[in-house]
């Protein structure tokens, strides 16, 4: 399933704010604008503000209040890093972030564990066949993660 296209970081921030409003969550946004401010602009020269193509990169760090603790770092390269109660999901497609958050706050996300090989994963299903899954270290089971545990 395709998600609505979010062509810019600002479009993603707006969509995340809409999800937060729907779940009555506080939102804090920190914007970093310019090649000298964004975290992944090693190709830009020292003290360069624009990229080689003349574009002005925009990155945003969003903190969502509530349970679970969620942060989203939206990158100019059309992807994001989403952290849910300490579990980091790298390379989430920017267009998928609103659906990802709806799954987390809507009760669809869960922790799946198995005995052999031992491990537990935070699973975030999205509409269609898209699913994000990350390993949860045993020492990181927060109360929210523990409440959403399902045995395999």
N, C-alpha and C positions, 0 to 999 in steps of 0.2 A: 504494500500500500504506500502510496506517496503522500507526503505531508505537504501542507501549504508551503510554498517556497518563501524563504526569508532571505532576501538578497543582500542585506546589510546587517551589521552588528546592531544598529539601532532598531531595525525591524525585529530582530530576535529579542532585544530588551523589551520592546513593546509587547510582544507575544508572551514573554515570561511575566510581565506585569499583569496581563489579562488573566493568566492562570492563577497568579497569586491573589488577585482580586476575587476570583471565583471560589477560592478556598480560604478567603479571609486571612491572608498571610501578610505580614509586613515585608517590605522589600527595601534593600539598600543597594544602590548601584554606584560603582566607582568606574569612571571612564578613563582610559588611557588612549590618547590620540596623538599620532605621529610615530614615525619609525624609531625615534629615539626613546619613546615611552613604552612601546609594546614589547612583550616578552620574547617573541620569536622572530625578531628582525635582525638577525646576524648578518644578512646579506647587504643591509643598508650600511653605508659608510659611517664612520664616526661622526657624531653630532648631526647626522642627516635627519630631517624631519619627514621627508617624503620618500617613497620607494623609487627605484630606478625608473619605473613607468610614470612617475609623477603623481601617483595616488597617495592619499593620506590615510594610512591604516588606523583602524579604530578597534580597540579591544575593551571588553567590559567585564567586570567582576561583580556578580550579583549574589547577595546573601538573602535567603528567604527565612523569615522567622517562623517558628513553629516546630512541630515534631513530625518527622525527623529533621535534624539539622541538614540543610541542603545549601550548597554553593554551586554557582555556575560561572565558569570563565569562558566567555565567548571570544574566539579568536577571529582575526580577519580572513583566515584561510578556509572559511565555511565549516569549521568544526568547533567543538566545545569540550571542556572538561567538566564533568558533573561529579560532585562529591556528595554522597548520601551517608550521613552518620560515620564519616571517616573512610568509607569505601569509595575509591576513586575510579571513575569510568573515563578513560582517555578516549579521545577521538569519537565522540558522539556527534553525529551529523547535526549541523546547526538547525536544519529543518525539522529534525526529530526531537529537539529539546522540549518544546511545549507538550508533546505527547508523552515524553519520558516523565515529565513532572506530573502530568495528570495521572499517570499510572502509579507513581509513588504516592501522591497525596490522595488518590482515589481508592487505595487499598488493593491494587493489583500486584504490586511488587511483593516479593517474598524471598525468604532465605531457604535454600534447598541444601540439605546435608546428606552425606552418605558415609558409610563405615569403611568401605574399601574401594578405591583408595580413600583414606580419610580426607575430608574437606567439607567446606560449606561455601556456598556462592549466593550472592545477592542477585536475584533474577528480576529484571524489569521488562515485562512483556509490553509491546506496543501493538496498536491495531495492525491487522494483517499478520504476516509471518516474521516481523522484526522483533528480536529479543536481544537485550543487552544482559551480559552475565559477567560478574567479577568475583574473584576469590575473596573471601572474608577470613582474615586470620582469626583464630579462636579467641585471642585476647581482645578482639575488637567488638565482641557482641554487646552492643548497647541494649538498653531496655526495648527500644523500638525494633531492632533487629531480632532480638529474642522472641518478641511477641509475634513476629511474622515468620516464624520458623516452620517449615514443613519437612517431614522426613521423606526420604526417597525410597 
